[in-house]
């Protein structure tokens, strides 16, 4: 049995395979094509049974008929043995019927990483943890207030996830990484945050996202990126807000948190057509001002509007009406705006879109979506929490 505490080195390998294969195929190729290569003393299966190397962790992704990824192997062998083992893995040429290439990316000395951590932490302890004996009243008050905030944290679900006291009762939730993030948001009066507590998203998070408007608010680092990618795969995330790169939610000031939340955008804006999450591109767009908070999707569809729609809008100006249109923008019906809900209940399959000179809200959008209406044109949209994917919102001043 492998004991993680004995790890000396971690072998990092990259692979490219000309075909679509599963993780089990890759692991099978590793064991099968290295068997007997280095003799009995360095047989991979025997090394694993004796606890001298750990499990073989494979992260892979298949696109356009190719599979790429990384392999991580923990080793308690000495330096030379670990290097020989790593080199042997580069001899793997096939995974099942598919050609493949395996290359050692690096061999990490875990002890060096631990030493660096020890030195860094020792410096922090030296500076922060030795009491000077000076009584600071403000510090005492801050500690008491901090305790009061921590006391407000509740635990939700079988996983006992740390959360603000309003998560269950609120219509909207904010999903953060850890307990410290929840505490920091409580510090500034935000009581509807819940922490995932790890890279594997608990089931209670997915269930809450089905019931409430969900905003993901991960840290601005690789760990936050990984959590966001999984959230977007397993939960119904409506909006995404990311703190500045290299920062954590637990360290952000009130002003920074408010800015990040104001800059949140619909989740679909940071994924491409294939569902790939483009986090770096999204962050760059926010910093450059290319994306604007929440309204960006509506504004992006206001660029090219048919002249016929502009004519309809001119005719409707100041009339407080809703006009139903066919797919060639001909009028199929018209009702006062105050009767729009009743009018929507009566529309048939010939109605392709609607146009109005009044502000449209979430209720109208949801009813139009249920009737399979393709677009809504209006001067403004207010209180839009979640836009159905089957409807276009055209903003015509």
Buried (B, 14 or more C-beta within 10 A) or exposed (E): EBEEEEBBBBBBBBBEBBBBBBBEBBBBBBEEBBEEEBEEEBBBEEBBEEEBBBEBEBEBEBEEEBBBBBBBBBBBBEEEBBBEBBEBBEEBEBBBEBEBEBEBBEBBBBEEEEEEEEEEEEEEEEEEEEEEEEEEEEEEEEEEEEEEBEEBBBEBBEBEBBBBBBBBEBEBBBBBBBBBBBBBBBBBEBBBBBBBBBEEBBEBBBEBBEEBBBBBBBBBBEBBBBBBBBBBEBBBBBBBBBBBBEBBBBEBEEEBBEBBBEBBBBBBBBBEEEEEBEBEBBBEBBEEEEBBBBBBBBEEBEEEBEEEBEEBBEEBEEBEBBBBBEEEBEEBBEBEBEEBEEBBEEBEEEBBBBBBBBEBEBEBBBBBBEBEBBBBBBBEBEEBEBBEEEBBBBBBE
